Amino acid sequence: MAGGTILALDVASKTGVAFGRPGDVPHLETIDFRRGDDDLAGLYGRATLWMATRMRDDPPDMVVIEQVVAPSAAKGHTSHDVTMISIGMFGIICGIVRCKNIRLEVAQISTWRKHFIGAGRLTHIGDRHQRRKEGKRLVIERCQLLGWLPDDDNQADAAGIWDWAGATFMGRIPEALHLFGERAHG
């Protein structure tokens, strides 16, 4: 695929979204599928409605979603509810994208981070919590160097996934770095 638009998602109850043509500045947003309730079915319903509407009204050429961490790999570091949200939303998104016959790619966190920040795993840094925090900080910092201004780490992660997908599947990388505080226009 030589061109087109990419919709990249860092799926969680607060989902990071990056959309646009590789080489341009992505449009970033965070969608909060929580509504103050603990109703898993409600969260799934809101995610389904958002994704189905998005695919109907503004379908991208490709959707890229971050791979879900296997429950066995996260054992002791996550709750049942977080696992259910991650796996359920991953299934919802993938199912809708496939039903719409839109190209779907899955990004492993270590792969897209290696591309975006130069390190897929930060094993040299303290414990799991410190590695997670530092990874998010580095992704936000990289976005800022590119002139992308994420509001939170959800958007920053989606931007990293989007950038990886653009370079990997469309051969496009950002055309400008903003090393001295310049801001992207557009």
C-alpha positions in Angstrom: 0.0 0.0 0.0 1.7 3.2 -1.1 -0.7 5.7 0.4 -3.9 6.3 2.2 -5.1 7.0 5.7 -4.4 5.1 8.9 -6.5 4.9 12.0 -4.3 3.8 14.9 -5.8 2.8 18.2 -4.4 2.2 21.7 -7.4 0.4 23.0 -8.5 0.7 26.6 -11.5 2.2 28.5 -9.8 5.5 27.5 -8.7 4.8 23.9 -6.0 6.8 22.2 -6.7 7.6 18.6 -4.4 8.8 15.8 -5.7 9.4 12.3 -4.2 10.7 9.1 -2.0 10.2 6.1 1.6 9.1 7.0 4.0 11.9 6.6 1.4 14.5 7.7 0.6 15.5 11.3 -1.9 13.0 12.7 -5.1 14.1 14.3 -5.0 12.9 17.9 -7.9 12.3 20.3 -8.8 10.3 23.4 -12.2 8.6 23.5 -13.4 7.8 27.0 -15.8 4.8 26.8 -16.5 4.9 30.6 -19.5 6.8 31.7 -19.1 6.8 35.4 -20.5 3.3 35.6 -18.9 -0.1 36.0 -21.0 -1.8 33.4 -18.8 -3.7 31.1 -21.7 -4.3 28.6 -22.2 -0.5 28.5 -18.6 0.1 27.8 -18.6 -2.5 25.0 -21.8 -1.0 23.6 -20.2 2.5 23.5 -17.1 1.2 21.8 -19.1 -0.7 19.2 -21.2 2.3 18.4 -18.2 4.6 18.1 -16.2 2.2 15.9 -19.1 1.2 13.7 -20.0 4.9 13.2 -16.4 5.8 12.5 -16.1 3.1 9.9 -19.3 4.1 8.2 -18.7 7.9 8.2 -14.9 8.2 7.7 -13.4 4.9 6.9 -9.6 4.8 6.8 -7.6 2.7 4.4 -6.1 0.8 7.3 -6.7 0.3 11.0 -3.9 -0.6 13.3 -4.5 -1.7 16.8 -2.1 -2.5 19.6 -1.9 -6.2 20.4 -3.5 -7.2 23.7 -1.1 -8.4 26.4 -1.9 -12.0 27.1 -3.5 -12.5 30.5 -0.8 -15.0 31.4 1.9 -12.4 30.7 0.1 -9.8 32.9 -0.8 -12.2 35.7 -0.4 -10.4 39.0 -0.1 -7.0 37.3 -3.7 -6.4 36.1 -7.2 -7.0 37.3 -9.9 -9.2 35.8 -11.9 -6.1 34.7 -8.9 -4.6 32.9 -8.3 -7.9 31.2 -12.0 -8.1 30.1 -11.9 -4.5 28.8 -8.7 -5.1 26.8 -9.7 -8.4 25.2 -13.4 -7.4 24.7 -12.6 -4.1 23.0 -9.8 -5.7 20.9 -12.4 -8.2 19.6 -15.0 -5.5 19.0 -12.6 -3.3 17.0 -11.2 -6.2 15.0 -14.6 -7.6 14.2 -16.0 -4.3 12.9 -12.9 -3.6 10.8 -13.1 -7.0 9.2 -16.8 -6.7 8.6 -16.1 -3.5 6.7 -13.4 -5.1 4.6 -10.8 -2.6 5.8 -7.2 -3.7 6.1 -6.4 -4.6 9.8 -2.9 -4.8 11.2 -1.9 -5.6 14.8 1.1 -3.8 16.4 3.1 -5.5 19.2 4.1 -2.9 21.7 7.7 -3.8 21.7 7.8 -3.5 17.9 6.2 -0.1 17.5 8.1 1.3 20.5 11.4 0.0 19.0 10.6 2.0 15.9 9.3 5.1 17.6 11.6 5.5 20.7 14.4 3.2 19.8 13.7 0.7 22.5 11.0 -2.0 22.6 11.6 -3.1 26.1 13.1 -0.9 28.8 14.5 -3.8 30.8 17.4 -1.7 32.2 14.9 0.4 34.2 13.7 -0.7 37.6 10.4 -2.5 38.1 7.5 -3.0 35.8 5.8 0.2 37.0 8.9 2.3 36.4 9.4 0.8 32.9 5.7 1.6 32.0 6.0 5.2 33.3 9.3 5.8 31.5 8.0 4.2 28.2 5.1 6.6 28.2 7.3 9.6 29.0 9.6 8.7 26.1 6.7 8.3 23.7 5.2 11.7 24.7 8.7 13.3 24.3 9.1 11.8 20.8 5.7 13.1 19.8 6.7 16.6 21.0 9.9 16.4 19.0 7.8 15.7 15.9 5.6 18.7 16.7 2.6 16.5 17.6 1.0 17.6 20.8 -0.7 14.8 22.5 -3.0 15.7 25.4 -2.2 12.4 27.2 -0.3 9.2 27.0 -3.2 7.5 25.3 -2.9 9.8 22.3 0.9 9.6 22.3 0.8 5.8 22.2 -1.7 5.9 19.3 0.6 8.3 17.5 3.5 6.0 18.0 1.5 3.1 16.6 0.3 5.3 13.7 3.9 6.3 12.9 5.1 2.7 12.9 2.3 1.7 10.6 3.0 4.5 8.2 6.7 3.6 8.0 6.1 -0.2 7.9 3.1 -0.5 5.5 3.2 2.8 3.6 6.9 3.7 3.5 6.2 7.2 5.0 7.8 8.8 7.9 7.4 12.4 9.4 8.9 15.0 7.2 9.9 17.4 10.0 11.4 17.2 13.4 10.8 20.0 15.9 13.9 20.0 18.0 13.9 23.6 19.2 10.3 24.1 20.4 8.7 24.7 17.0 5.1 23.6 16.7 3.6 21.8 13.7 1.1 23.7 11.7 -2.0 21.9 10.4 
